[in-house]
Amino acid sequence: MSEKLFSFLLRLYPSYFRHAYGHEALQLFRDRARNETGLYGALRLWFDLFTDAVVSLPREYLHARPVEGPSRQHLVGGPSFVLLASDPLGAHALLSGTVASLIFLGVVSLALTHLGTQVRVATSTIGRSPLPSSFSSEQSPPPSTSEPYQSPARAGTALLNAAERQRIVTAAAHNLRDFYVDKDMAQTLSDSLLSHLRNGDDDAATDATAFAQLLTAQMQQASSDPHLELIYSPDILPPQPSQQAGEVGPAYRAAMLQQNCTFEKVEMLPHSIAYFKLNSFPDVSACRPQAAAVMASFNRAQVLIFDLRDNRGGMPEMVTLLASYLFDHPEYIFNPRDNVTRNSWTQPPSPASNLAHTPVYVLTSSRTISAAEQFTYDLKMLKRATIVGETTAGASHSAVFHRLDDHFGMGIPETMPVNPFSDRDWSNIGVAPDVMVDAADALTAAIKLARSHPSPQ
């Protein structure tokens, strides 16, 4: 095909030129085409040929005189044409040259566009998070019983065939039957997913992300449970423990010691306002002494401010522990991930604590998430704190994440907690503040409120 196109290009030149130099030019083209392989080499070869043709054709017909015998020009790196003729330029030559030029420009443009698309696709997959924000990193799901994903080549293109879709649906149905809190509904959900698969409802979802969204919609429609979700990660999901995490390990303890349990700032502000900025709710087994020391240092405060604007969540046990200092009697602390147990109530703090009736402010931002939202939600529902700042992120983490394979996972609610405050928690809507201000201004606003209204509760 390439040689025929080159022969057509030669036909644009006068007949005497083809007779004198056609064979030599064709041989040079063959040599160069054989050596310059690949997309880049082919583009460079044809760029040289068409550029030479566009420049030489007018001069061939307008300026040069014919010379007998072969060309004595030294040819380097590819065919080049001596411009000899002085014949007038014909209309057919102009038309042919224009068409050839347009074809060449079109081919180069398409090739460059194709290469640019490949680069953008490859670059866009760098740095993506393997887990969605709606699943908490502190959860440690049990192992999946599904088969491992066997299509690493397709992970990059995010395309699925029928066998892969069937594998994912089967794994999701199996995990629902094993782990979903309502066993009757679990069977209904499993049957629904398999029925959609058999009926061909999933056939059009060849894109992995679209397929995950489709299965999520199917599960939520069948159950009316917004916490059921199936996700696709273009990166390989990390391996997860074989059982729920228990006691924290030495590495975690060392990290908490180094970071002061993520308690960033503990200080007494003017007018006896205690300020506590904590960026997570760490594990109680590692940080109970530090938490107790902080709360004891605030014992004489007139106002207590918890700054959760940069808090990324943590352990519900620490939520309950800190909340216990704010009541003089047991109060139920709602946790969307746990059934009701004796640990769901606050415990009386030490007899020396004087914080049970101290006015409390909680600072929030759109980054406040997970256990920090639980702390904010419960204190607001119990009318124990004034919330100042922005609406929180809206991630209740009520579902436990199950890794189906290298690229697919699903959130499955495994418990049925009791929410005595409302018919829904903060999932997807966040906790709205009592005083809405920009997060950057929340501390100033809370201090102003505290000084103006010493007892807002």
C-alpha positions in Angstrom: 0.0 0.0 0.0 2.8 2.5 0.9 4.7 1.7 -2.3 1.6 2.3 -4.4 1.0 5.6 -2.7 4.6 6.6 -3.5 4.2 5.6 -7.1 1.1 7.8 -7.3 3.2 10.6 -5.9 5.8 10.1 -8.6 3.1 10.4 -11.3 2.7 14.0 -10.3 6.1 14.8 -11.9 6.7 15.2 -15.6 7.2 12.0 -17.7 10.9 12.7 -18.4 11.6 13.0 -14.7 9.9 9.6 -14.0 11.9 8.0 -16.8 15.2 9.4 -15.5 14.8 9.2 -11.8 11.7 7.0 -11.0 13.6 3.7 -10.5 16.2 5.3 -8.3 13.6 7.2 -6.2 11.5 4.0 -5.8 14.5 2.0 -4.6 15.5 4.7 -2.1 11.9 4.7 -0.8 12.0 1.0 -0.3 15.3 1.2 1.6 14.0 3.9 3.9 10.6 2.3 4.4 12.4 -0.9 5.4 14.6 0.8 8.0 12.1 3.4 9.4 9.5 1.2 11.1 6.9 2.1 13.7 4.5 5.0 13.8 7.1 7.7 14.3 9.3 6.4 11.6 6.5 6.2 9.1 5.3 9.7 9.9 8.8 11.1 9.5 9.2 9.3 6.1 5.9 10.6 4.7 6.4 14.0 6.1 9.7 14.3 4.2 8.2 12.9 1.0 5.2 15.2 1.0 7.1 18.2 2.0 9.6 17.6 -0.8 6.8 17.1 -3.2 5.0 20.3 -2.2 8.2 22.4 -2.5 9.6 20.7 -5.7 6.5 20.3 -7.9 6.1 24.1 -8.7 9.9 24.5 -9.3 10.0 21.4 -11.4 7.5 22.8 -13.9 8.5 26.5 -13.7 12.2 26.9 -13.4 14.5 24.0 -14.4 15.5 22.7 -17.8 15.6 19.0 -18.5 19.0 17.3 -18.2 19.8 13.9 -19.7 21.2 11.2 -17.5 20.8 10.3 -13.9 21.0 12.8 -11.1 24.4 13.6 -9.7 22.9 15.0 -6.5 24.2 13.2 -3.4 21.1 11.8 -1.6 21.2 11.5 2.1 18.6 9.9 4.3 15.9 9.5 1.7 14.7 10.3 -1.8 15.2 13.9 -3.0 14.3 15.3 -6.4 16.4 17.4 -8.7 14.2 20.2 -10.2 14.8 20.3 -13.9 11.8 21.1 -16.1 10.7 24.4 -17.4 7.4 23.2 -18.8 4.4 25.3 -17.7 2.5 24.1 -14.6 -0.6 22.2 -15.6 -4.0 22.4 -13.8 -3.9 18.7 -13.2 -0.6 19.0 -11.3 -2.0 21.8 -9.1 -5.1 19.8 -8.4 -3.2 16.6 -7.6 -0.7 18.4 -5.4 -3.5 20.0 -3.4 -5.3 16.7 -2.9 -2.0 15.0 -1.8 -1.2 17.8 0.6 -4.7 17.6 2.2 -4.4 13.8 2.6 -1.0 14.2 4.2 -2.2 16.8 6.7 -5.2 14.7 7.6 -3.1 11.7 8.3 -0.7 13.6 10.4 -3.5 15.3 12.4 -5.2 12.0 13.1 -2.0 10.4 14.2 -1.1 13.2 16.6 -4.6 13.2 18.0 -4.4 9.5 18.6 -1.1 9.7 20.4 -2.3 12.6 22.5 -5.4 10.7 23.6 -3.2 7.7 24.6 -1.0 10.0 26.7 -4.0 11.6 28.4 -5.6 8.3 29.3 -2.4 6.9 30.7 -1.8 10.1 32.7 -5.4 10.4 34.1 -5.1 7.1 36.0 -2.1 8.3 38.1 -2.8 9.2 41.7 -6.4 8.0 41.9 -7.6 6.9 45.3 -8.4 3.1 45.4 -11.3 3.5 47.9 -14.3 5.8 47.6 -14.8 8.5 50.3 -18.0 6.8 51.4 -16.1 4.0 53.0 -14.0 4.6 56.1 -10.3 3.5 56.2 -10.7 2.4 59.9 -13.0 -0.4 58.9 -11.4 -3.8 58.4 -13.8 -6.0 56.4 -13.8 -9.7 56.4 -12.4 -11.5 53.4 -14.5 -11.9 50.3 -15.3 -15.4 49.2 -15.5 -14.5 45.6 -13.0 -15.5 42.9 -10.1 -13.1 42.3 -10.3 -10.8 39.4 -8.5 -12.3 36.4 -8.4 -9.4 33.9 -5.5 -7.1 34.8 -5.2 -6.1 31.1 -8.7 -4.7 31.1 -8.3 -2.8 34.3 -6.6 0.1 32.5 -9.3 0.3 29.9 -12.1 -0.3 32.4 -13.9 -2.6 30.0 -15.8 -5.7 31.0 -17.0 -8.7 29.0 -19.9 -10.9 29.8 -17.9 -13.4 31.9 -16.4 -10.6 34.0 -19.8 -9.1 34.7 -21.2 -12.4 35.7 -18.2 -13.0 38.1 -18.8 -9.6 39.8 -22.6 -10.1 40.1 -22.2 -13.6 41.5 -19.6 -12.3 44.1 -21.9 -9.4 45.1 -24.9 -11.7 45.5 -22.8 -14.1 47.6 -21.5 -11.4 49.9 -25.0 -10.0 50.4 -26.3 -13.4 51.5 -23.4 -13.7 53.9 -23.2 -10.3 55.5 -26.3 -8.1 54.9 -28.0 -7.4 58.2 -31.5 -8.3 57.1 -31.3 -11.9 55.9 -34.6 -12.0 54.2 -33.8 -8.8 52.3 -30.3 -10.2 51.6 -31.9 -13.1 49.7 -34.2 -10.7 47.8 -31.2 -8.5 46.8 -29.2 -11.5 45.7 -32.1 -12.9 43.6 -32.7 -9.4 42.1 -29.0 -9.0 41.0 -28.9 -12.4 39.4 -32.3 -11.9 37.7 -31.1 -8.6 36.1 -28.0 -10.5 34.9 -30.0 -13.3 33.4 -32.4 -10.9 31.7 -29.6 -9.1 30.0 -30.2 -5.8 31.9 -26.4 -5.5 32.5 -25.3 -6.3 28.9 -24.9 -2.7 27.9 -22.7 -1.8 30.9 -19.3 -2.7 29.4 -17.6 0.2 31.2 -16.5 -0.9 34.7 -17.5 2.4 36.5 -20.9 2.4 34.8 -21.4 -1.2 35.7 -20.7 -0.5 39.4 -23.1 2.4 39.3 -25.8 0.2 37.7 -25.5 -2.5 40.3 -25.6 0.1 43.1 -28.9 1.5 41.6 -30.3 -2.1 41.4 -29.5 -2.8 45.0 -30.8 0.5 46.3 -34.0 0.2 44.3 -34.7 -3.3 45.6 -33.9 -2.4 49.2 -34.4 1.3 49.7 -31.1 1.2 51.5 -28.9 4.1 50.5 -25.9 2.6 52.3 -25.6 -0.3 49.8 -23.0 0.6 47.2 -20.7 -1.2 44.8 -17.6 0.6 43.5 -15.0 0.2 40.8 -11.3 1.3 41.4 -9.0 1.6 38.4 -6.1 0.9 40.8 -5.7 -2.4 42.5 -7.5 -2.4 45.9 -5.2 -3.0 48.8 -5.5 -6.4 50.5 -7.6 -6.4 53.7 -7.3 -8.3 56.9 -9.0 -11.7 57.3 -11.0 -10.5 60.3 -12.2 -7.4 61.9 -9.4 -5.4 63.5 -8.9 -6.0 67.2 -6.3 -4.5 69.5 -4.1 -1.9 67.7 -0.5 -2.9 66.9 2.8 -1.4 68.1 3.2 0.6 64.8 -0.1 2.4 65.5 0.8 3.1 69.1 4.2 4.5 68.0 2.5 6.7 65.4 0.0 8.0 68.0 2.8 8.7 70.5 4.7 10.6 67.9 1.7 12.6 66.8 0.4 13.3 70.3 -2.7 11.2 69.4 -3.5 13.8 66.7 -4.4 16.3 69.4 -3.0 19.3 67.6 -3.7 22.1 70.0 -4.8 22.1 73.6 -4.9 25.6 75.3 -6.8 27.9 77.5 -7.8 31.1 75.7 -8.7 34.4 77.4 -11.9 34.5 79.4 -11.4 30.8 80.5 -12.3 29.4 77.1 -10.8 25.9 76.6 -9.8 25.2 73.1 -9.2 21.6 71.9 -8.3 21.0 68.3 -8.2 17.2 67.5 -7.7 16.0 63.9 -9.0 12.4 64.5 -10.6 10.3 67.2 -7.8 7.8 67.9 -8.1 4.3 69.4 -9.0 4.4 73.1 -6.6 1.6 73.9 -3.7 3.7 72.6 -4.8 7.2 73.6 -7.0 7.0 76.7 -4.4 8.6 79.1 -3.8 11.5 76.7 -7.5 12.1 76.3 -8.1 12.0 80.1 -5.2 14.4 80.6 -6.6 16.9 78.1 -10.1 16.9 79.6 -8.7 17.2 83.1 -6.7 20.3 82.1 -10.0 21.9 81.1 -11.7 21.3 84.4 -12.0 24.9 85.4 -13.0 26.2 81.9 -16.1 28.4 81.5 -16.5 27.4 77.9 -15.2 24.4 76.0 -14.6 24.5 72.2 -13.9 21.3 70.2 -12.3 22.1 66.8 -13.2 19.4 64.3 -12.7 21.4 61.1 -9.8 19.2 60.0 -10.9 16.0 61.7 -10.9 13.0 59.4 -12.7 10.6 61.7 -11.6 7.6 63.7 -12.9 5.3 66.4 -16.4 5.5 67.9 -15.1 4.4 71.3 -13.1 7.7 71.5 -16.3 9.6 70.6 -18.1 8.0 73.5 -15.2 8.6 75.9 -14.9 12.3 75.2 -18.7 12.7 75.2 -18.8 11.1 78.7 -17.1 14.2 80.2 -20.0 16.3 79.0 -22.8 14.6 81.0 -23.4 13.7 84.6 -25.6 10.8 83.7 -25.6 8.1 81.0 -26.7 9.2 77.5 -27.2 7.1 74.4 -24.5 7.9 71.7 -25.8 6.8 68.3 -23.3 5.0 66.1 -24.6 4.0 62.6 -22.2 1.1 62.4 -23.0 -0.7 65.7 -26.0 -2.4 67.2 -27.1 -1.2 70.6 -24.8 -2.5 73.3 -23.8 -1.4 76.8 -21.0 0.6 75.2 -23.5 2.8 73.4 -24.0 4.9 76.6 -21.7 7.4 78.0 -20.0 6.4 81.3 -19.8 8.8 84.3 -16.4 10.6 84.2 -14.2 10.9 87.3 -15.8 12.5 90.3 -13.4 15.5 89.9 -14.7 16.4 86.5 -16.7 19.7 86.4 -17.5 19.8 82.6 -21.0 18.3 82.7 -22.6 21.7 82.6 -19.9 23.7 80.8 -21.2 25.3 77.5 -19.8 23.5 74.5 -19.1 24.6 71.0 -18.1 22.3 68.1 -16.4 23.8 65.0 -17.0 22.1 61.7 -16.2 22.3 58.0 -17.0 20.5 54.9 -14.0 18.3 55.6 -15.4 17.1 59.0 -16.1 13.5 58.4 -16.9 10.0 59.8 -16.5 9.7 63.6 -16.2 13.5 63.8 -19.6 13.8 62.3 -20.9 11.2 64.8 -19.6 13.4 67.7 -21.1 16.5 66.2 -24.5 14.8 65.4 -25.0 13.2 68.8 -24.1 16.4 70.7 -26.4 18.4 68.5 -29.3 15.9 68.9 -28.8 15.8 72.7 -28.8 19.7 72.7 -25.5 19.6 74.4 -23.4 21.7 72.0 -23.8 24.6 69.6 -22.4 23.7 66.2 -20.5 26.6 64.4 -19.1 26.4 60.9 -20.1 24.5 57.7 -22.2 21.5 57.0 -20.1 18.4 57.4 -19.1 15.9 54.7 -22.1 13.6 55.0 -20.3 10.2 55.3 -21.9 8.0 57.9 -19.8 4.9 57.1 -22.6 2.7 58.1 -21.6 0.1 55.6 -18.6 -2.3 56.0 -16.4 -2.4 52.9 -15.9 -5.9 51.3 -13.3 -6.4 48.7 -14.8 -8.5 45.9 -11.6 -8.7 43.8 -8.7 -6.5 42.7 -10.9 -3.7 41.3 -14.4 -4.1 42.7 -15.7 -3.8 46.3 -19.0 -3.1 48.0 -20.4 -1.5 51.1 -22.7 -3.7 53.1 -24.6 -2.7 56.3 -24.0 -5.5 58.8 -25.8 -3.9 61.8 -29.1 -2.4 62.5 -28.4 0.5 64.9 -31.2 2.4 66.7 -31.4 6.1 66.0 -33.7 7.7 68.7 -33.2 11.2 67.4 -34.3 11.0 63.7 -35.5 8.7 61.0 -32.2 9.2 59.2 -28.5 10.0 60.1 -26.1 12.4 58.4 -25.4 10.1 55.4 -25.1 12.1 52.2 -26.5 15.3 53.8 -24.0 16.0 56.6 -24.7 17.7 59.9 -25.9 21.2 59.5 -24.4 23.8 61.9 -26.6 25.9 64.3 -24.5 28.9 63.3 -23.5 28.9 59.6 -20.2 30.6 58.9 -17.2 29.9 56.7 -14.9 27.3 58.3 -12.1 29.8 58.5 -14.2 32.2 60.7 -15.7 29.5 62.9 -13.4 29.9 65.9 -13.8 33.7 65.9 -17.6 33.3 65.7 -17.7 30.7 68.5 -15.6 32.9 70.8 -17.8 35.9 70.1 -20.9 33.7 70.9 -19.4 32.4 74.0 -18.6 35.8 75.4 -22.1 37.1 74.4 -24.0 34.1 75.6 -22.2 32.4 78.5 -24.9 29.6 78.7 -26.2 28.9 75.1 -27.5 25.4 76.0 
